[in-house]
């Protein structure tokens, strides 16, 4: 069988290899590569000085794979993986559809290098974190505004991307201000004569929007930081958001990678 529309799937700053979302998405007619970029096998232990050439190799691998239907692929990124997907879409060839789940529009955590270019990381002040009544760390206010100097240099040049964007936004995201970042992306693209991105807002949904019927991660110990973090979300609303977002992601990819206008929905 095949070839199938190709998608590269990236997770966030917890690192390691997360394959559950890619595995589930592959059951819906996609060839999916779950791509680790630190804390896995021979990859760096820490997220320092990311080089986009590594991700370019992954794109080339997918486009040359006999089971991948070219001439382009899609990207799916969550959290830090989302801003990496934005950078990939902006600088690399062969990408025609990008889905961001609660992503920043600036490069975060560590500088990004590609050829002779470097995008600095968005500044932050950990002193601005708060502690909830349950003793959880809330980091929503630690990040600098990417529209203000000097952090404007950390913005990713989205206008260079070839394909459309879908932003999945939890309005109760307490990792960072995903709704604000989606507004920035929309204004930025339109100011450069590009189409307005598709943005889907989910009231009551937090940061960690997983596939359907996964227990809502309202709070958890961050895999890399080792801290108990509050990620936001009301369990009922968050769970409903996961069901709808999963269908929206499939519809978007089928439309822009496979030319299908309607998709048969399934529960998972």
N, C-alpha and C positions, 0 to 999 in steps of 0.2 A: 504494500500500500504506500501511498504518498506519491510525490513529495507534499509536504505540509507547510503552511505559513510558519516562519521562524520567529521566535521571541527569546530575548535574553532577559533573565529575571535577577534583579539585584535587591538584597536586603540592606539593613542599616548598619549602624556603628557597633552592633554587638559582634560583628565578624562571624567567622566560621562559614560553613556551608549549610544553607537552608534549602531543602529540596521539596518540601511538602506542597508549596503553592505551584511550583513548576510541574510536579507530578500530577496534580489535579487538573491544571490547565491543559496538559498534554492529552488528557482524556476527552478534550473537546475539539480535537482536530488541529492541534498545534505541535510543532517541534520546538521544545523549550530547553534552553540551557540555563540551569541554575549556576550562577557564577560567583564563586567566593573571591574576595580580594584582600583579605588578611585573616590571620588566626586560623589557617587551615594548611596542613601538610607543609610544603616548603615555602609558603607565602610568608610575608613579614608578620611578626607577632603583634606589631603595633601599627596603627594607621598614621603613617608618616610619609609625607612627600609622595603623593599618589601620581603615577605616570599614566597618561591616557593611552599610551602605546600598548599597554597590557590589555586594555579593553578593545582597542582596535584589532588586536590579534583575535579576540573572541568573535568580533563581528566578521572578520575575514573567514574564520573557521566555519561559522554558521553559513555564510553565503556560498562556501565551497562544498558544503556537506550535501551528499546526494539525496538526503531525505528532506532537505529544506527547499521550499519553493521560493525562488528569487523573483525579481532582482533585488528586493529589499527585505528588511526584517523589522520587527517591532521591539520596543523596550518597555519593561515593566519595572518600576523602581519604587521602593518604600523608604521613607525617611532619608538618611544619608545616601542610600542607593538611588533615591529620586534625583538629588542634585547631580550625582554621577551620570544618570541617564540624560539629564538636561545637557550636560557637557558633551556627552557622546553624540547626542542628536545635533548639537551646535557645531561640532568640529569634525565629525567623522562622516564618511560617505556610506550609502547603503542602508540608511535608516529612514523609514517612512511613516512611523506611527509610534508615539511615546505616551505611556500612561504613568502618571505620578500619583502615588498615594501619600498624602501629607508630606509634601516635599518643600524644601526651601528653594528659592530662585537664585540664591547666591551659593558659591562654593563654601562648604563648611568644614570645620574641624582641622583640616590640614591643607597646605598649598597644593594646587593641581598643576602639573607640568605637562606640556605637549610640545614637542620639538623645541623651538626657542622661546616659547611663551610660558608664562607662569601667572596663574590666577591666585591671589592670596585668599586666605580663609576669612570668613566673616568673623569679626571680633565678638567677644563675649565677656561677660563679667559674672563669674560664678558666685560672687558676693551678693548678687541680686536674687539668688534662689530663695524659695520659702519652704517651710516645713508644714505639712498639713497636720490636722488634729490627730491623724493616725500615725504620724511620724514619717511620712513619705516625702521625698524630695520633689519639689515642683520647680521645673526649670524654664517655664514658659517665658519669663521676663529677663533671662540672662543674655539673650542675643541682641546685638546691636542692630540698628535700622540700616538695611543695605542701601537705602536711598540717600543716606547721609555720608559725607566725607569723614574719614578716609575709606569707609567700608563700601563705598560705591564701586570700588575697583574689584570687589569680590563678586559682583553680579555676573551671571553667565549670559553671554550674548545670544539669547534665544532667537533673535531675528535671523541668525544664520542657518537655523534648522530648515530642513526641506519638508518634513511631514507635519501633520497636525498633532495637537496635544490634547490629552484628557487629564484634567486635574480632579482627583478624588479628595474631598476636603471634609474632615471631621471638625465641626464647628466648636467642639469642646476639647480640641487638641491642647494638651498641656505640656507637650515636648517643645513646641515652638508655635509661632503664629501662622499656621498653614493658610488660613483664610486670607490674611493680609498678603502673604506671598503670592497666592493665586491672583489677587487683584493686581499686584505689581506685574505679574506675567501678562495678564490680559491688556493692561494699559501699555506696557512696553511693546508688545507685538503689534498692537494697532497703531501705535505711534510710528512704527517702522513699516507701515503699509501691509502688514501681515493679517491673516484671518484671526478673528477672536478665538481663543481656545475654548473647548468645551469644559465647563466647570460644573461639577455636581457637588452641592453642599448637603451635608447630613447633620441636621441639628441633633444634639445629644450624643454624637459619636466622638470618640476620642482619637488618639494618635494611631493606635495599633489596629488598623482595619485589615482583618484576615479573611480568608475564604469563609463561606457560610458554615454555621454551626460549630465553629471553633469557639471555645469559651472566651468571652470578651476579656482582653488584657487591659483592664482598667489600671492596674498597678502590677509591677513585677520587679524583680531584681535585675538590673541591667547586666547583661552577660559580660560586658567589658569593664564597666565602671565598678561593678560589685556593689552598687547602691540600690536601695529600694526606691523605685521611682513611681511617681504618680503620672500616668499618661492620659488621664481624662476619659470621659465617656460615662453615660448612664446605661446600665446593662441592657435594658430592653431596647432603647433606641440604637445603641451600638450594634446589637445583634441583628436588628432589622437592616441597618446600613450595610453590614457585611453581606447579607443576602442580595440586596439590590446592586451593590457595587460590583459583585462578582459577575452578575449578568451584564452590567454596563461595560465592564472590561472586555468580556467576550465579544459583545456586539461591536464595540469599537475596533477591535483587532480584526474580526471577520470582515468588517466593512472596508478597512483601509489596507489590509494585507491580502484578502481573499476575494474581495468584490461582492461579498454577500450582504444583501440589504436586510434580510431577516434571519434570525437565528432561533432554532428551537430551544426553548429554555428547559433547564433541568434543575432539580433541587440542589445539586452540587456538581 
